[in-house]
């Protein structure tokens, strides 16, 4: 868990910083409108309007940033300077309301009034002399007693789910007390700005009381693309775990179909279920996993054996790759780490050194791939134009490299056709665009933050600078005519463009390699592991049906999970409870729980189930269960058999009670045959009555559980019948 938290924390901090940068303009706009809601007022209005900010497409991160800015009361002016008109605004008080707590006008007004008044009561109010807690006059008096007169901001979450009539009355009440009561409503809406939900759902008389400021938050495909490219394909950021193409394809498809993106936390959780993911972090290897720990701990023995097998496989694969003749047309390059004699020694210290070397080699190839991808996108943008205006200019059968769908193709090594197409377009660039391309490439390589990446790309930067110096002066660049015809290339420019194109193609194709060909790649790379979509879109109904049909399988899985959690938290604890394992064979019907027995009989019935017949079939199974349990109890009470088939003698009171049976010689085979025969247990009248009541109670409990889970529908025509709600039950 320590390695998982470190890896996910690094990725989460990066994503949050990107989101804050993308959402900074929206946060600034909303806070400015709130703090100046009663300053920038249109003069000459017949009555004051209630400020309302309709925020479309806001997520929890954006709402948290806005609330934090309003709480601290910092609202910078647009031009970055501060004068007498842009003084520091006092902190605004906030109230967050949900549709569930605003079912009536009284409840909504109570939430608004008490949300502000009960926050920090300055004067102790007498219950007999104070106003009602839903009266807005109480809020007005409380606000007038404050020294700083803070702004009052009300957040309405999931605004489309509020009752329209309730919100209309609340808006009318609040509009009668402005501007003496500086209320500002922020409506968090999931609907698009056009068509407007406010104008379609609310009456014109209500809209006339409001001063609406629509604000659209950055969301959707563009935001997800920016987050993925800045997290997984940014040369200045090196994540501990790299998501594979299968997960990126699922995220892309999910974003195209829905309004939000899936939680990448699930992908990290899925990856760290792999045992080798314990070695994902380098500092985790050096500080926690030492050679002494690997040698002395028996729990880590499977991890050591798995490492030895993986390194041995990588060594044999490297030998085969070296012995195999290579051709220029080979589509994939093998990138193995040379281990030498360290791989074959098998000691714990050598294993850790091999893992550390493999980690450095993997991250080096990942950084080279990110740099090559960014250079390819720069060349594509200059040579083919922006993707918004020239989305069709790409290789046949391929897509643009800067599209969201192309990220998985880059990781699979299938972007060579588009790379060749871009390099072919670079050959035909005129001198102005060629100069622009070289300048952008030089700026990108020069502005890299990582000193290690800069050192690795020193040769590329020298080549770009040399080509820039070979360009003719900018004053000699030909000007395009009015007809916008392409400018013909001079021999010097044509040679420069050809050299740059050939260098770009070689440079990019050498670095856009598959990461799953590195040694021990699955420690730091998810590869083709699918996204755990079952955690996002679960199937509760089939799962419940399967659990009712096979309860011991689910109980065994739960017991294994609890046992693994207990062993992880307490490695020295060897005592675990094996309650959920169940029998090794397929359990018979009488061995199942009561609810599963009732459900099995429910499945065998028709569309309408007679409750009495259902009870009778249930009682038959319970009668068999009672007999089987009594037989097991009798066999447990019998003394063990000697080698000659006779029972051993018992001492004391137990011997006197079973004297008649102890003297009998019972053949073992005959005893087993007797177990299979039916026996009639004599019960007196009182025991039989108690048993019948118990059967009825157990049936009622099982029926109520099935009714609670939605498998039973009652009908008014036949009180003694119920209707089935499912029919497609697996065998």
NUPA-434769 format. One line per 3 residues: number of its first residue (from 0); their letters; for each residue z, x, y of C-alpha. Coordinates in nm, 2 decimals, always signed. Layout:
REM residues N
NUM) A) Z:X:Y; ...
//
This chain:
REM residues 731
0) XXX) +0.00:+0.00:+0.00; +0.06:+0.29:+0.23; -0.30:+0.41:+0.20
3) XXX) -0.43:+0.05:+0.24; -0.23:+0.00:+0.56; -0.35:+0.32:+0.71
6) XXX) -0.72:+0.26:+0.63; -0.71:-0.11:+0.75; -0.50:-0.02:+1.06
9) XXX) -0.76:+0.24:+1.16; -1.05:-0.01:+1.12; -0.85:-0.29:+1.28
12) XXX) -0.77:-0.09:+1.59; -1.14:+0.00:+1.63; -1.25:-0.36:+1.59
15) XXX) -0.99:-0.48:+1.84; -1.09:-0.22:+2.10; -1.46:-0.33:+2.06
18) XXX) -1.36:-0.69:+2.10; -1.15:-0.62:+2.41; -1.45:-0.44:+2.56
21) XXX) -1.68:-0.72:+2.48; -1.44:-0.99:+2.60; -1.32:-0.81:+2.91
24) XXX) -1.57:-0.99:+3.15; -1.47:-1.33:+3.01; -1.10:-1.25:+3.04
27) XXX) -1.15:-1.13:+3.40; -1.35:-1.44:+3.49; -1.09:-1.68:+3.34
30) XXX) -0.79:-1.51:+3.50; -0.96:-1.50:+3.84; -1.04:-1.87:+3.82
33) XXX) -0.68:-1.95:+3.72; -0.51:-1.74:+3.99; -0.75:-1.86:+4.27
36) XXX) -0.77:-2.22:+4.15; -0.59:-2.35:+4.46; -0.72:-2.09:+4.70
39) XXX) -1.10:-2.13:+4.68; -1.11:-2.51:+4.73; -1.41:-2.69:+4.88
42) XXX) -1.29:-2.84:+5.21; -1.35:-3.20:+5.30; -1.28:-3.36:+4.96
45) XXX) -1.14:-3.71:+4.97; -0.87:-3.62:+4.72; -0.76:-3.29:+4.55
48) XXX) -0.92:-3.22:+4.21; -0.74:-3.10:+3.90; -0.87:-2.75:+3.80
51) XXX) -1.00:-2.74:+3.44; -1.16:-2.44:+3.27; -1.38:-2.53:+2.97
54) XXX) -1.38:-2.22:+2.75; -1.65:-2.24:+2.48; -1.65:-2.03:+2.16
57) XXX) -1.31:-1.87:+2.22; -1.13:-1.70:+1.93; -0.76:-1.61:+1.88
60) XXX) -0.81:-1.26:+2.01; -0.97:-1.38:+2.34; -0.70:-1.64:+2.39
63) XXX) -0.43:-1.38:+2.33; -0.59:-1.14:+2.59; -0.61:-1.42:+2.85
66) XXX) -0.25:-1.53:+2.79; -0.14:-1.17:+2.82; -0.32:-1.12:+3.15
69) XXX) -0.18:-1.44:+3.29; +0.17:-1.36:+3.18; +0.17:-1.03:+3.36
72) XXX) +0.00:-1.18:+3.67; -0.27:-0.91:+3.71; -0.60:-1.04:+3.84
75) XXX) -0.82:-0.77:+4.00; -1.09:-0.88:+4.25; -1.45:-0.86:+4.16
78) XXX) -1.53:-0.56:+4.38; -1.24:-0.35:+4.25; -1.06:-0.33:+4.59
81) XXX) -0.75:-0.52:+4.70; -0.70:-0.66:+5.04; -0.49:-0.93:+5.21
84) XXX) -0.69:-1.20:+5.04; -0.66:-1.04:+4.69; -0.29:-0.97:+4.67
87) XXX) -0.11:-0.95:+4.35; -0.06:-1.30:+4.21; +0.27:-1.40:+4.05
90) XXX) +0.29:-1.44:+3.68; +0.17:-1.78:+3.55; +0.38:-1.98:+3.30
93) XXX) +0.19:-2.11:+3.00; +0.22:-2.40:+2.76; +0.01:-2.42:+2.44
96) XXX) -0.05:-2.77:+2.29; -0.21:-2.87:+1.97; -0.36:-3.22:+1.88
99) XXX) -0.09:-3.28:+1.62; +0.18:-3.29:+1.88; +0.00:-3.50:+2.13
102) XXX) -0.05:-3.83:+1.95; +0.05:-4.04:+2.25; +0.08:-4.00:+2.63
105) XXX) +0.46:-3.98:+2.61; +0.45:-3.69:+2.36; +0.18:-3.50:+2.55
108) XXX) +0.36:-3.53:+2.88; +0.69:-3.44:+2.71; +0.52:-3.12:+2.57
111) XXX) +0.39:-3.03:+2.91; +0.72:-3.10:+3.10; +0.96:-2.95:+2.86
114) XXX) +0.74:-2.66:+2.79; +0.79:-2.54:+3.14; +1.13:-2.68:+3.23
117) XXX) +1.31:-2.57:+2.91; +1.17:-2.22:+2.94; +1.43:-2.08:+3.18
120) XXX) +1.65:-2.35:+3.33; +1.78:-2.24:+3.66; +2.02:-2.53:+3.72
123) XXX) +2.22:-2.70:+3.45; +2.11:-3.06:+3.44; +2.34:-3.35:+3.36
126) XXX) +2.19:-3.57:+3.09; +2.31:-3.89:+3.26; +2.17:-3.81:+3.60
129) XXX) +1.85:-3.63:+3.52; +1.50:-3.77:+3.48; +1.33:-3.83:+3.15
132) XXX) +1.19:-3.53:+2.97; +0.84:-3.67:+2.99; +0.85:-3.76:+3.36
135) XXX) +0.62:-3.53:+3.56; +0.86:-3.57:+3.86; +1.11:-3.36:+3.67
138) XXX) +0.85:-3.08:+3.65; +0.77:-3.11:+4.02; +1.14:-3.08:+4.12
141) XXX) +1.19:-2.79:+3.88; +0.89:-2.61:+4.02; +1.00:-2.66:+4.38
144) XXX) +1.34:-2.50:+4.29; +1.17:-2.18:+4.18; +1.16:-1.89:+4.42
147) XXX) +0.82:-1.74:+4.32; +0.65:-2.07:+4.26; +0.45:-1.96:+3.96
150) XXX) +0.12:-2.11:+3.84; +0.14:-2.36:+3.56; -0.13:-2.31:+3.29
153) XXX) -0.17:-2.56:+3.00; -0.38:-2.44:+2.70; -0.52:-2.73:+2.49
156) XXX) -0.63:-2.59:+2.15; -0.90:-2.76:+1.95; -0.97:-2.98:+2.25
159) XXX) -1.23:-3.19:+2.06; -0.96:-3.32:+1.83; -0.74:-3.47:+2.11
162) XXX) -0.74:-3.84:+2.16; -0.97:-3.92:+2.44; -0.76:-4.20:+2.58
165) XXX) -0.44:-3.99:+2.58; -0.60:-3.70:+2.76; -0.76:-3.93:+3.02
168) XXX) -0.42:-4.08:+3.11; -0.26:-3.73:+3.12; -0.54:-3.60:+3.35
171) XXX) -0.49:-3.90:+3.58; -0.11:-3.85:+3.60; -0.14:-3.47:+3.67
174) XXX) -0.41:-3.52:+3.93; -0.17:-3.73:+4.14; +0.07:-3.44:+4.18
177) XXX) -0.17:-3.16:+4.28; -0.17:-2.93:+4.48; +0.21:-2.96:+4.51
180) XXX) +0.22:-2.89:+4.13; -0.03:-2.60:+4.06; -0.14:-2.72:+3.72
183) XXX) -0.45:-2.56:+3.56; -0.58:-2.68:+3.22; -0.77:-2.44:+2.99
186) XXX) -0.97:-2.64:+2.73; -1.04:-2.43:+2.41; -1.36:-2.58:+2.27
189) XXX) -1.56:-2.50:+1.97; -1.86:-2.71:+2.07; -2.15:-2.56:+2.26
192) XXX) -2.17:-2.59:+2.64; -2.49:-2.79:+2.61; -2.46:-3.08:+2.55
195) XXX) -2.12:-3.09:+2.71; -1.85:-3.26:+2.51; -1.66:-3.34:+2.82
198) XXX) -1.95:-3.53:+2.98; -2.04:-3.71:+2.66; -1.69:-3.82:+2.55
201) XXX) -1.50:-3.88:+2.88; -1.56:-4.15:+3.14; -1.71:-4.07:+3.48
204) XXX) -1.39:-4.19:+3.65; -1.20:-3.92:+3.46; -1.45:-3.65:+3.53
207) XXX) -1.44:-3.73:+3.91; -1.07:-3.62:+3.91; -1.15:-3.28:+3.76
210) XXX) -1.30:-2.96:+3.90; -1.46:-2.82:+3.58; -1.55:-2.45:+3.54
213) XXX) -1.74:-2.39:+3.22; -1.70:-2.04:+3.07; -1.89:-1.92:+2.76
216) XXX) -1.73:-1.65:+2.55; -1.93:-1.39:+2.37; -1.95:-1.48:+2.00
219) XXX) -2.20:-1.53:+1.72; -2.45:-1.29:+1.58; -2.46:-1.06:+1.88
222) XXX) -2.09:-1.00:+1.87; -2.08:-0.94:+1.50; -2.37:-0.70:+1.52
225) XXX) -2.20:-0.50:+1.79; -1.88:-0.48:+1.60; -2.05:-0.37:+1.28
228) XXX) -2.27:-0.11:+1.44; -1.98:+0.03:+1.65; -1.75:+0.04:+1.35
231) XXX) -1.97:+0.15:+1.05; -2.27:+0.32:+1.23; -2.11:+0.49:+1.52
234) XXX) -2.11:+0.87:+1.50; -1.79:+0.90:+1.70; -1.59:+0.69:+1.46
237) XXX) -1.53:+0.79:+1.09; -1.37:+0.51:+0.89; -1.17:+0.58:+0.58
240) XXX) -1.35:+0.32:+0.39; -1.72:+0.24:+0.43; -1.84:-0.11:+0.35
243) XXX) -2.14:-0.13:+0.11; -2.47:-0.32:+0.14; -2.35:-0.62:-0.07
246) XXX) -2.06:-0.69:+0.16; -2.27:-0.65:+0.47; -2.53:-0.89:+0.33
249) XXX) -2.26:-1.15:+0.27; -2.12:-1.10:+0.62; -2.47:-1.14:+0.77
252) XXX) -2.54:-1.45:+0.57; -2.20:-1.60:+0.66; -2.25:-1.53:+1.03
255) XXX) -2.60:-1.70:+1.02; -2.46:-2.01:+0.85; -2.13:-2.04:+1.03
258) XXX) -1.99:-1.99:+1.38; -1.75:-1.71:+1.29; -1.75:-1.40:+1.07
261) XXX) -1.54:-1.35:+0.75; -1.22:-1.14:+0.76; -1.30:-0.78:+0.67
264) XXX) -0.94:-0.75:+0.57; -1.03:-0.92:+0.24; -1.29:-0.65:+0.17
267) XXX) -1.03:-0.37:+0.22; -0.78:-0.56:+0.00; -1.05:-0.59:-0.28
270) XXX) -1.14:-0.22:-0.25; -0.77:-0.10:-0.28; -0.73:-0.28:-0.61
273) XXX) -0.92:+0.01:-0.76; -0.68:+0.28:-0.89; -0.88:+0.57:-0.75
276) XXX) -0.84:+0.42:-0.40; -0.50:+0.59:-0.39; -0.69:+0.91:-0.31
279) XXX) -0.88:+0.76:-0.01; -0.68:+0.93:+0.26; -0.67:+1.31:+0.29
282) XXX) -0.32:+1.32:+0.44; -0.21:+1.08:+0.16; -0.33:+1.34:-0.09
285) XXX) -0.15:+1.64:+0.07; +0.18:+1.47:+0.16; +0.23:+1.22:-0.12
288) XXX) +0.03:+1.31:-0.42; +0.10:+1.67:-0.52; +0.02:+1.86:-0.83
291) XXX) +0.38:+1.83:-0.94; +0.37:+1.45:-0.90; +0.05:+1.42:-1.10
294) XXX) +0.19:+1.63:-1.38; +0.54:+1.48:-1.40; +0.47:+1.11:-1.34
297) XXX) +0.36:+0.92:-1.65; +0.24:+0.63:-1.44; -0.02:+0.85:-1.28
300) XXX) -0.16:+0.98:-1.62; -0.44:+0.72:-1.63; -0.54:+0.82:-1.28
303) XXX) -0.56:+1.19:-1.38; -0.77:+1.10:-1.69; -1.01:+0.89:-1.48
306) XXX) -1.05:+1.17:-1.23; -1.13:+1.42:-1.51; -1.39:+1.19:-1.66
309) XXX) -1.56:+1.12:-1.32; -1.57:+1.49:-1.23; -1.71:+1.58:-1.57
312) XXX) -1.98:+1.31:-1.53; -2.07:+1.44:-1.18; -2.10:+1.80:-1.31
315) XXX) -2.33:+1.70:-1.60; -2.54:+1.49:-1.36; -2.57:+1.78:-1.12
318) XXX) -2.69:+2.00:-1.40; -2.95:+1.75:-1.50; -3.07:+1.71:-1.14
321) XXX) -3.11:+2.09:-1.11; -3.30:+2.12:-1.44; -3.53:+1.82:-1.35
324) XXX) -3.84:+1.92:-1.16; -3.85:+1.77:-0.81; -4.16:+1.63:-0.64
327) XXX) -4.22:+1.55:-0.27; -4.26:+1.19:-0.35; -3.92:+1.14:-0.50
330) XXX) -3.77:+0.84:-0.32; -3.40:+0.93:-0.37; -3.22:+1.26:-0.32
333) XXX) -2.92:+1.36:-0.53; -2.63:+1.50:-0.33; -2.37:+1.64:-0.56
336) XXX) -2.08:+1.86:-0.47; -2.09:+2.19:-0.64; -1.76:+2.24:-0.82
339) XXX) -1.80:+2.56:-1.02; -1.52:+2.64:-1.26; -1.27:+2.42:-1.08
342) XXX) -1.40:+2.10:-1.24; -1.36:+2.22:-1.59; -1.01:+2.36:-1.56
345) XXX) -0.85:+2.01:-1.54; -0.52:+2.12:-1.38; -0.36:+1.89:-1.13
348) XXX) -0.40:+2.13:-0.84; -0.77:+2.18:-0.91; -0.82:+1.80:-0.93
351) XXX) -0.67:+1.75:-0.59; -0.89:+2.03:-0.45; -1.20:+1.87:-0.60
354) XXX) -1.10:+1.53:-0.45; -1.04:+1.69:-0.11; -1.38:+1.87:-0.13
357) XXX) -1.56:+1.55:-0.24; -1.40:+1.36:+0.05; -1.52:+1.62:+0.31
360) XXX) -1.87:+1.61:+0.16; -1.88:+1.23:+0.15; -1.77:+1.19:+0.51
363) XXX) -2.01:+1.47:+0.62; -2.31:+1.28:+0.47; -2.18:+0.96:+0.62
366) XXX) -2.17:+1.11:+0.97; -2.52:+1.26:+0.93; -2.64:+0.91:+0.83
369) XXX) -2.49:+0.75:+1.13; -2.64:+1.01:+1.37; -2.98:+0.97:+1.21
372) XXX) -2.96:+0.59:+1.23; -2.87:+0.60:+1.60; -3.16:+0.84:+1.67
375) XXX) -3.39:+0.61:+1.47; -3.29:+0.31:+1.68; -3.34:+0.50:+2.01
378) XXX) -3.69:+0.60:+1.90; -3.76:+0.25:+1.79; -3.64:+0.10:+2.11
381) XXX) -3.85:+0.34:+2.33; -4.16:+0.33:+2.11; -4.17:-0.04:+2.02
384) XXX) -3.97:-0.20:+2.29; -3.66:-0.42:+2.28; -3.62:-0.63:+1.97
387) XXX) -3.57:-0.95:+2.19; -3.91:-0.93:+2.34; -4.10:-0.75:+2.05
390) XXX) -3.93:-0.88:+1.74; -4.26:-0.89:+1.55; -4.34:-0.52:+1.60
393) XXX) -4.22:-0.36:+1.28; -4.36:-0.23:+0.95; -4.53:-0.47:+0.72
396) XXX) -4.27:-0.62:+0.49; -3.98:-0.47:+0.69; -3.76:-0.55:+0.99
399) XXX) -3.64:-0.38:+1.29; -3.37:-0.11:+1.24; -3.16:-0.26:+1.52
402) XXX) -3.14:-0.60:+1.35; -2.83:-0.71:+1.17; -3.02:-0.75:+0.84
405) XXX) -3.14:-0.39:+0.84; -2.79:-0.24:+0.81; -2.77:-0.31:+0.43
408) XXX) -3.13:-0.17:+0.39; -3.02:+0.15:+0.56; -2.73:+0.19:+0.32
411) XXX) -2.96:+0.12:+0.02; -3.21:+0.38:+0.14; -3.49:+0.13:+0.19
414) XXX) -3.56:+0.19:+0.56; -3.83:+0.46:+0.50; -4.12:+0.23:+0.58
417) XXX) -3.98:+0.13:+0.92; -3.90:+0.49:+1.00; -4.25:+0.60:+0.93
420) XXX) -4.38:+0.31:+1.14; -4.16:+0.42:+1.43; -4.27:+0.79:+1.39
423) XXX) -4.63:+0.68:+1.39; -4.57:+0.49:+1.71; -4.41:+0.80:+1.87
426) XXX) -4.73:+1.00:+1.81; -4.91:+0.76:+2.04; -4.66:+0.76:+2.33
429) XXX) -4.78:+0.85:+2.67; -4.61:+1.11:+2.88; -4.37:+0.88:+3.07
432) XXX) -4.24:+0.72:+2.75; -4.23:+1.05:+2.57; -4.02:+1.19:+2.85
435) XXX) -3.79:+0.89:+2.84; -3.74:+0.93:+2.46; -3.66:+1.30:+2.49
438) XXX) -3.41:+1.23:+2.77; -3.24:+0.95:+2.58; -3.21:+1.17:+2.27
441) XXX) -3.07:+1.46:+2.47; -2.82:+1.23:+2.64; -2.71:+1.08:+2.30
444) XXX) -2.66:+1.42:+2.14; -2.49:+1.56:+2.45; -2.24:+1.27:+2.49
447) XXX) -2.11:+1.28:+2.14; -1.73:+1.28:+2.15; -1.67:+1.45:+1.81
450) XXX) -1.68:+1.83:+1.84; -1.75:+1.85:+1.46; -2.05:+1.62:+1.50
453) XXX) -2.17:+1.82:+1.80; -2.15:+2.14:+1.60; -2.35:+1.99:+1.31
456) XXX) -2.62:+1.87:+1.54; -2.65:+2.19:+1.74; -3.00:+2.26:+1.59
459) XXX) -3.13:+1.92:+1.68; -3.01:+1.94:+2.04; -3.18:+2.28:+2.07
462) XXX) -3.50:+2.13:+1.95; -3.48:+1.84:+2.19; -3.41:+2.07:+2.49
465) XXX) -3.70:+2.29:+2.39; -3.94:+2.00:+2.38; -3.81:+1.88:+2.72
468) XXX) -3.89:+2.22:+2.87; -4.24:+2.20:+2.73; -4.32:+1.88:+2.91
471) XXX) -4.53:+1.90:+3.23; -4.35:+1.84:+3.56; -4.27:+1.47:+3.63
474) XXX) -4.48:+1.48:+3.94; -4.79:+1.54:+3.73; -4.73:+1.22:+3.52
477) XXX) -5.04:+0.99:+3.54; -4.98:+0.65:+3.69; -5.09:+0.34:+3.50
480) XXX) -5.36:+0.13:+3.65; -5.33:-0.23:+3.76; -5.48:-0.34:+3.43
483) XXX) -5.19:-0.19:+3.24; -5.42:+0.00:+3.01; -5.26:+0.28:+2.80
486) XXX) -5.27:+0.62:+2.96; -5.48:+0.87:+2.75; -5.29:+1.16:+2.61
489) XXX) -5.38:+1.52:+2.71; -5.40:+1.78:+2.43; -5.06:+1.92:+2.53
492) XXX) -4.89:+1.59:+2.53; -5.06:+1.49:+2.21; -4.93:+1.81:+2.04
495) XXX) -4.58:+1.75:+2.17; -4.58:+1.39:+2.05; -4.70:+1.50:+1.71
498) XXX) -4.44:+1.77:+1.68; -4.17:+1.53:+1.79; -4.29:+1.26:+1.54
501) XXX) -4.30:+1.50:+1.25; -3.95:+1.63:+1.33; -3.81:+1.28:+1.37
504) XXX) -3.95:+1.17:+1.03; -3.81:+1.47:+0.85; -3.48:+1.46:+1.03
507) XXX) -3.42:+1.09:+0.97; -3.53:+1.08:+0.61; -3.32:+1.37:+0.51
510) XXX) -3.01:+1.21:+0.65; -3.06:+0.84:+0.55; -2.94:+0.90:+0.20
513) XXX) -2.75:+0.67:-0.04; -2.38:+0.72:-0.02; -2.33:+0.61:-0.38
516) XXX) -2.49:+0.93:-0.51; -2.20:+1.14:-0.39; -1.93:+1.27:-0.61
519) XXX) -1.64:+1.02:-0.64; -1.82:+0.79:-0.39; -1.63:+0.48:-0.50
522) XXX) -1.31:+0.61:-0.35; -1.44:+0.58:+0.00; -1.74:+0.35:-0.04
525) XXX) -1.75:-0.01:-0.17; -2.11:+0.03:-0.29; -2.25:-0.29:-0.45
528) XXX) -1.91:-0.45:-0.49; -1.96:-0.81:-0.38; -1.75:-0.96:-0.10
531) XXX) -1.44:-1.15:-0.24; -1.59:-1.48:-0.12; -1.37:-1.68:-0.35
534) XXX) -1.08:-1.61:-0.11; -1.28:-1.75:+0.18; -1.44:-2.05:+0.00
537) XXX) -1.22:-2.13:-0.29; -1.28:-2.41:-0.54; -0.94:-2.58:-0.58
540) XXX) -1.05:-2.88:-0.79; -1.22:-2.68:-1.07; -0.93:-2.44:-1.06
543) XXX) -0.67:-2.72:-1.10; -0.87:-2.87:-1.39; -0.89:-2.54:-1.56
546) XXX) -0.52:-2.48:-1.51; -0.44:-2.82:-1.67; -0.67:-2.75:-1.96
549) XXX) -0.55:-2.39:-2.02; -0.21:-2.36:-1.86; -0.10:-2.05:-2.06
552) XXX) -0.39:-1.85:-1.93; -0.28:-1.91:-1.57; +0.08:-1.85:-1.66
555) XXX) -0.01:-1.52:-1.83; -0.21:-1.41:-1.52; +0.08:-1.49:-1.29
558) XXX) +0.32:-1.31:-1.51; +0.09:-1.00:-1.51; +0.08:-1.01:-1.13
561) XXX) +0.46:-1.04:-1.10; +0.50:-0.76:-1.35; +0.26:-0.53:-1.16
564) XXX) +0.43:-0.61:-0.83; +0.77:-0.54:-0.98; +0.66:-0.22:-1.14
567) XXX) +0.50:-0.10:-0.81; +0.82:-0.17:-0.61; +1.05:-0.03:-0.88
570) XXX) +0.88:+0.24:-1.09; +1.18:+0.30:-1.30; +1.24:-0.06:-1.39
573) XXX) +1.11:-0.11:-1.74; +1.27:-0.46:-1.80; +1.01:-0.72:-1.74
576) XXX) +1.02:-1.09:-1.84; +0.73:-1.20:-2.07; +0.77:-1.57:-2.01
579) XXX) +0.41:-1.65:-1.91; +0.22:-1.47:-2.18; +0.20:-1.76:-2.42
582) XXX) +0.10:-1.75:-2.79; -0.18:-1.51:-2.89; -0.39:-1.79:-3.04
585) XXX) -0.53:-2.10:-2.88; -0.22:-2.33:-2.84; -0.23:-2.66:-3.01
588) XXX) -0.19:-2.98:-2.82; +0.18:-3.03:-2.89; +0.25:-2.68:-2.75
591) XXX) +0.11:-2.76:-2.40; +0.33:-2.88:-2.11; +0.37:-3.25:-2.06
594) XXX) +0.12:-3.27:-1.77; -0.15:-3.09:-1.97; -0.09:-3.32:-2.27
597) XXX) -0.13:-3.63:-2.05; -0.44:-3.48:-1.89; -0.60:-3.41:-2.23
600) XXX) -0.55:-3.77:-2.32; -0.68:-3.87:-1.98; -1.00:-3.67:-2.03
603) XXX) -1.06:-3.85:-2.37; -1.04:-4.20:-2.21; -1.32:-4.40:-2.04
606) XXX) -1.37:-4.49:-1.68; -1.06:-4.72:-1.67; -0.75:-4.60:-1.86
609) XXX) -0.50:-4.84:-2.01; -0.16:-4.70:-1.91; +0.01:-4.84:-2.22
612) XXX) -0.25:-4.69:-2.46; -0.22:-4.37:-2.26; +0.16:-4.37:-2.31
615) XXX) +0.13:-4.44:-2.68; -0.11:-4.15:-2.73; +0.13:-3.93:-2.53
618) XXX) +0.43:-4.04:-2.73; +0.25:-3.95:-3.06; +0.20:-3.59:-2.94
621) XXX) +0.56:-3.57:-2.82; +0.68:-3.69:-3.16; +0.48:-3.42:-3.33
624) XXX) +0.63:-3.17:-3.08; +0.98:-3.28:-3.16; +0.93:-3.24:-3.54
627) XXX) +0.77:-2.89:-3.50; +1.05:-2.77:-3.28; +1.31:-2.90:-3.53
630) XXX) +1.14:-2.72:-3.81; +1.14:-2.39:-3.61; +1.51:-2.44:-3.54
633) XXX) +1.59:-2.50:-3.91; +1.39:-2.19:-4.01; +1.58:-1.99:-3.75
636) XXX) +1.92:-2.11:-3.89; +1.83:-2.00:-4.25; +1.96:-1.66:-4.37
639) XXX) +1.70:-1.39:-4.42; +1.55:-1.34:-4.77; +1.63:-1.05:-5.00
642) XXX) +1.36:-0.84:-5.16; +1.38:-1.06:-5.47; +1.33:-1.38:-5.26
645) XXX) +1.69:-1.49:-5.25; +1.89:-1.56:-4.94; +2.15:-1.31:-4.84
648) XXX) +2.51:-1.43:-4.85; +2.68:-1.54:-4.53; +3.04:-1.47:-4.43
651) XXX) +3.31:-1.70:-4.30; +3.25:-2.05:-4.18; +2.87:-2.03:-4.18
654) XXX) +2.88:-1.94:-4.56; +3.09:-2.24:-4.64; +2.87:-2.48:-4.44
657) XXX) +2.55:-2.36:-4.61; +2.70:-2.31:-4.95; +2.47:-2.56:-5.12
660) XXX) +2.15:-2.42:-4.97; +2.25:-2.06:-5.00; +2.28:-2.09:-5.38
663) XXX) +1.93:-2.23:-5.41; +1.64:-2.00:-5.48; +1.35:-2.09:-5.26
666) XXX) +1.02:-1.94:-5.32; +0.86:-1.80:-5.00; +0.52:-1.94:-5.06
669) XXX) +0.67:-2.28:-5.14; +0.87:-2.26:-4.81; +0.56:-2.20:-4.62
672) XXX) +0.39:-2.49:-4.78; +0.68:-2.71:-4.70; +0.65:-2.62:-4.33
675) XXX) +0.30:-2.77:-4.33; +0.42:-3.10:-4.47; +0.55:-3.39:-4.26
678) XXX) +0.92:-3.45:-4.27; +1.09:-3.77:-4.16; +1.40:-3.69:-3.96
681) XXX) +1.66:-3.95:-3.98; +1.79:-4.06:-3.64; +2.06:-4.31:-3.57
684) XXX) +2.00:-4.60:-3.33; +2.16:-4.43:-3.03; +1.96:-4.10:-3.08
687) XXX) +1.64:-4.30:-3.12; +1.70:-4.49:-2.80; +1.77:-4.17:-2.61
690) XXX) +1.45:-4.02:-2.74; +1.25:-4.32:-2.63; +1.39:-4.31:-2.28
693) XXX) +1.32:-3.93:-2.27; +0.95:-3.99:-2.37; +0.91:-4.26:-2.10
696) XXX) +1.06:-4.03:-1.84; +0.84:-3.74:-1.93; +0.53:-3.96:-1.93
699) XXX) +0.62:-4.10:-1.58; +0.67:-3.75:-1.45; +0.34:-3.63:-1.59
702) XXX) +0.16:-3.95:-1.45; +0.31:-3.89:-1.11; +0.20:-3.53:-1.10
705) XXX) -0.16:-3.63:-1.19; -0.15:-3.90:-0.93; -0.02:-3.66:-0.67
708) XXX) -0.31:-3.42:-0.75; -0.56:-3.70:-0.71; -0.68:-3.76:-1.06
711) XXX) -0.56:-4.13:-1.07; -0.69:-4.42:-0.86; -0.50:-4.75:-0.87
714) XXX) -0.68:-5.08:-0.89; -0.55:-5.42:-0.77; -0.74:-5.62:-1.03
717) XXX) -0.57:-5.48:-1.34; -0.21:-5.36:-1.27; -0.19:-5.20:-1.62
720) XXX) -0.51:-4.99:-1.57; -0.59:-4.69:-1.36; -0.94:-4.55:-1.27
723) XXX) -1.04:-4.19:-1.34; -1.16:-3.99:-1.04; -1.33:-3.70:-1.23
726) XXX) -1.57:-3.70:-1.52; -1.74:-3.36:-1.52; -1.46:-3.19:-1.71
729) XX) -1.55:-2.87:-1.90; -1.48:-2.83:-2.27
//
